Amino acid sequence: MEFRILGPVHIWTDGQEDTLSGSKQRTMFASLVLAGGRTLSDEHLSRMLWDTAPPSTAGAQIHTYASRLRRRLGPDVPLVRIRTGYRLIAEDVVCDLTEFGSHAQEGMRALRTQRYEYASEQLRAALSLWRGEALADVTDHLVFAERPQLDEARLEALEAWIEVELILGRHRQLVSELTGLVAHYPMRERFRALLMTALYRSERQAEAMNLYLDGRRLLADELGVEPGRLLTRTYEGILTGEVRTVMPHQLVS
């Protein structure tokens, strides 16, 4: 059995997709998966399902959703009632979120120990598990509570993979993707620094410098701040002709 929440929420059994009907049913299931074996109280589940305006029948509805999930999951994946909450015991289930975390952590370790090809392979495997926006078909309440940290984890893995690819000399292949990322995340300085590096190494120094100046203006206009050390060091490296891939953990005072 497989649980998938990095995109539309699905259960896969014996290679067949088992779609959960109804956003609230999917919300309860995804909440339990995200809990990672912890017990979720009825109160927490109610907030994820209805926010601060639960119906008078909230307790009964949660019980109904739990009963339906038990039928879907079968005896091998127990959903147990513990006092005033529920716990999903899914020790032998493959979960895309768990697999993502495992590959991403392994890739980060490989990057720190300079095993670059292996790092690229692991980070690419982590990113390939995403099938669009995480929690794509659950309630807005769960999305607001959980999606930001999931998105941040994906972006950190993506940044690390791009850094590895730059170290491996694949800068020209990265320019197009990085251009789109900077346009989508204009305040994320790490993407901007990575694109500056890729442009510089592709003999597009003027564009790299303009990218820094655009970012500096944007930060000043929108936030009233100067660029951080990563962006500043990348710009200084372009000016001196000594650009290298600088990772955040290397930026010490």
N, C-alpha and C positions, 0 to 999 in steps of 0.2 A: 504494500500500500504506500502511496505517496501523497503528501500534502503540498499544495502549491498556493502561495499567497503573494509571490513577487510578480504580480500581474492580476488577472482575474482569479478569484478564489475557487479552487477545484480540489476534489479528491480523485486520485487515480487508483484503480484496483485491477490487478492483472492486466495492465496495459490499456485499460479502458477508462475513459473520462466519466466520472460520476458527478454531474453538475448539481450543486445544491440550489434548490429553488427558493427565491425570496431573499432580499437583501438582509433582512434581520436574521434569518437562519445562517447566512454566510457570515454575518457579523459576529454571531455567537461563536461559531466554529473558529473564525480567524482570531478572535480574542483569546480563545483557549490555546490555540497554537502559539500565539505570541507570548503567552504566559510561560511557555517552556516547562511545563510540569508543575507550576505553582497553582494553588487553589485560587480561583477568582470568586469573590463574593457576589451574591445576588445584586448588591448595591452597585458594584463596579459594572457588572453586565448590564444592569438597567441604564447606567449612564451611557454606555457604548451604544445601546439600542435606542434610547429615547432622550438622552441628555437629561435635562432637569425637569422634564414634563412627562413622566411615565404615566401610562393609563392605570386605572384602578385594578386592572387585571394583570399587571406586569408580572407578578410572581407566578401566576398560572401560565402565562405565555412563555416565560423562561423555562418552566417545567416542560411545556409542550415541545419547545425547541430542543431541549436536552433529550427528550424521549425519541424524537425524530433522528437526532444525531446518533444515538445509540443503535438504532436500527440500521443506519447507514454504515456505521463503523464496525459493527459486529463484536463478538466477544474478545477478539484478539487486541482490540484497542479500547480499553475500558474508559468510560466517562463516569466518574464516581461522584456521588453526592457527599460532601464533607461539611457537616453543620449547616451553615447558610451559604454554601457556595458549591462550585463544581471544579473538578480537577480532571484533566485529560492525561491519561497515561499512554504515551505513544513512544515507548522506548525502542521498538523495532521498526518504526516508520521512517521512511526517507522524507525529509522536509527540505524544500528548496532554500528556505531561510537558513537552516542549519548548515546545509551544504555550501551556501554562499559564504557564511562566516568562516567555515573551515578553510575553503580555498583562499579567501582574502587574507586571513591571518598567515597562512603558509606562504603566500606570495609576499606579504610584507616582511616576514622573517627572511625569506630568500633575498629580498632587495637589500635589507640591512647587512647581510653577509656576502653581498656581491655575487650571488648566483643568479645572474640576470636572465638568462634564457629560461631557467626554471621559474623564476619570479613572473616573467611574462606569461608563461603557460598557465600558472596557477591563477593569476589575476584575470586572465582572459576567461578561464573556466568559471570563475566567480561571476563575472559580468554577464556571461552567456545565460545564466539562470534567470535573468530578468526578462519578462515577457511584456514589457510596458510598465505603466505605473503600478506600484505595489497597492494591494487592497483596492483593486479597480472597481469592485462592484459591491461594496459594503456601505453602511450608513456614514454620513458625513461626520458623525460624532467620533467614530473609530478612526476615520481618516485623519481628522484634526489631531487626535491624540497620538497616533502611531506613525503616520507616514513621514513626517519631517525627519525623524531619526533614521528611518529606513533609507530615505533619499540621501541623507548625509553619508551614511555608510557606503552607498553605491558611488557617490561622487568621490569619496576618499579613495576607494578602490580604483576608480577610473583615473584619477590623478596619478596614483602610484603606477598604474600600467603605462600611462603616457611617459612618465619619468623613465621607466625602464626602457621603453622604446627609443627615447632620446639617447639614453646611454648606449644603446645598441646601434646607434647611427641611423635610425629610420625616420629622420626628421622630415624629409620631404613628403612622406606618406601621411604625416600627422597634420600638416598645415590646414587642410580642408576641414577636418573634424574639429580641430581646435578653434578655427575661425567661428564655426557654428556654436561651440561651447561658450566662447567669450561673448558672443552676441546674446546668448540665452542667459548667461550668468555674468553680467558686466561687472558686478561688485566682487566677484570671486578672484582675488588677486593671483592665486596659484595658477589658474588656467591662463591668465594673461601673461604671467611670467613664462609659462611653458610655451605659449605661442610665440612670444618674443624670441625665445631660444631657438625654436624650430625655424622661424623666419631668418634669424641671423645665420644659422648654419646652412640655410638654403640660399645664401648670398643675397638676402633681401634686408640689408641692414637699415635702410631708411624707413621701411615699413615697420620694422621692429621698434625703432626709436619713436616713431609716430604713435605706435600702439601704447607705449609707456606714457607719452604726453597726453594722449586721450584719456587714459586711465587716471592719470593724476588730476586732470581737470574734472573728471566725473566724481572722483572721491572728494575733491574740494567743494564742488557745487552741491552734491547730494548729502555729504556727511560732515563737511568741514574738517577733513583730516588729510594728512599726507600719506603717500604709499607706505606700506610696511616694508620690513627688511628684505623679504624675499624679492619683491618687485624692484626695490631700490638696488639691491645687489646685482640683479639681472641687468638692469639698465647700466650700472657702472661697469659691468663686465663687457657690455657691448661697446661702451666708450673706450675701454682700454684694450679691447680685442682679446679678452680672457674669459669668455663665457663658458660656464660649466653648469651642469645640472645640479642645482642646490636643493636638497631635500629639507623639509621643515625641521627635522630633528637635528640638522647640522647648524641651524641658526641659533648659536649660543651667544650670550652677552659677552 
